[in-house]
Amino acid sequence: MTSPTSPRVRAAVTALPGYVPGRPAPVGPGGASFKISSNENPYPPLPAVLEVVQRAAAQLNRYPDMSSADLVGALAEHLDVPAARVVPGTGSVGVLGSLLQAVCETGDEVVFAWRSFEAYPIVVGLSGATPVPVPLDGAGRHDLDAMAGAITERTRLVLVCTPNNPTGPVVGAQELEAFLARVPRDVLVVVDEAYLEFVRDPQAADGLAAHRAHPNVMVLRTFSKAYGLAGLRVGYAVAHEPVAEALRRTAVPFGVSGIAQLAAVASLEQSEALLERVDAIVDERERVVAELTRQGWRLPRSEANFVFLPVGSSTGALVAACAGAGLSVRGYGDDGVRATVGDVAADDVLLEVCGAFLPTWSPDRVG
Ligand SMILES: *Cc1c(COP(=O)(O)O)cnc(C)c1O
């Protein structure tokens, strides 16, 4: 055996797909330039949140409160759950990473819908567990029947993303209950509700209600999207105690910065003002969807702050057309393009590009 000539990394790491971040915005004609590739909130932080952050900056020489006690307390009150069930982390992706470390070993299986959030195969692969992706149905929705059928004796965890990123549909409340009835009690179901605040469908599943009713259900939520704190990396889990305790043990020590903790608490205090902005983003989503539909597009039903254009093998062409107009959007292989909505000026450019693109892509769809 020849001796290795360089330090080695685990095979599981070498095999990982890379996380593709949204690209910076190109500059289009007339200077139009919008990054609508990361589902960020277009509004800047509220003055009250900014003020807290600026004041906290004077304490940067100190470690933050490792237990995030004030944030945990504020969330427990806001959600009406015991504080012991609330675990903040470095974005909900950070919490998900700790969760996989806590729950999965090599050879365990993790079931999730696909296409869904691109972090899923990465965090699952990193844990050494085997990803079991289950195709979405033709409307971009979770096929919960097939997901229940994919559960084996080796399944430890199921991820349910509602609304689903990148396609947009929610899982229905009744569907989720029927699914949970088929999941063995020792399999953990994680309901990822990163876009919860944008949901308006009254039939949509409520992850927290499912969590209260089922000892094997937990939710993941984030301050990155509706609350507009993507740059601070703060999200949280609500989980029953054995899992919550495991999450506290596997979290990066002091991972959630003092600034992030304070900004998150201030954002909960300002939730009324922030949710008014969410209402405006939802109105804007409905305007974009109505106009795309009028143009002739057939889209999956979005309950989030983005739309998904299922253009198949023309994905690259639509991404390029958007770039030519100053829009950075997100293309997914041969599935389609996701564009964040909410900024009226960006949405107008998107509508223009889509209106010109549709006839070139699928003439039979127009009208
Ligand atoms: C954006 C997003 C998250 C949240 O990411 P953070 O790490 O909290 O910024 C989680 N799940 C899904 C499906 C997302 O799209």
PDBQT file of the ligand as one rigid body, heavy atoms in Angstrom, charges set to zero:
ROOT
HETATM    1  C1  LIG A 401     -34.240  29.457   3.288  1.00  0.00    +0.000 C 
HETATM    2  C2  LIG A 401     -34.653  28.125   3.794  1.00  0.00    +0.000 A 
HETATM    3  C3  LIG A 401     -34.330  27.710   5.076  1.00  0.00    +0.000 A 
HETATM    4  C4  LIG A 401     -33.712  28.620   6.071  1.00  0.00    +0.000 C 
HETATM    5  O1  LIG A 401     -32.436  28.855   5.973  1.00  0.00    +0.000 OA
HETATM    6  P1  LIG A 401     -31.657  29.585   7.152  1.00  0.00    +0.000 P 
HETATM    7  O2  LIG A 401     -30.537  28.672   7.402  1.00  0.00    +0.000 OA
HETATM    8  O3  LIG A 401     -32.560  29.721   8.328  1.00  0.00    +0.000 OA
HETATM    9  O4  LIG A 401     -31.290  30.894   6.567  1.00  0.00    +0.000 OA
HETATM   10  C5  LIG A 401     -34.750  26.480   5.540  1.00  0.00    +0.000 A 
HETATM   11  N1  LIG A 401     -35.481  25.688   4.756  1.00  0.00    +0.000 NA
HETATM   12  C6  LIG A 401     -35.834  26.051   3.520  1.00  0.00    +0.000 A 
HETATM   13  C7  LIG A 401     -36.689  25.150   2.729  1.00  0.00    +0.000 C 
HETATM   14  C8  LIG A 401     -35.419  27.267   2.998  1.00  0.00    +0.000 A 
HETATM   15  O5  LIG A 401     -35.760  27.605   1.765  1.00  0.00    +0.000 OA
ENDROOT
TORSDOF 0
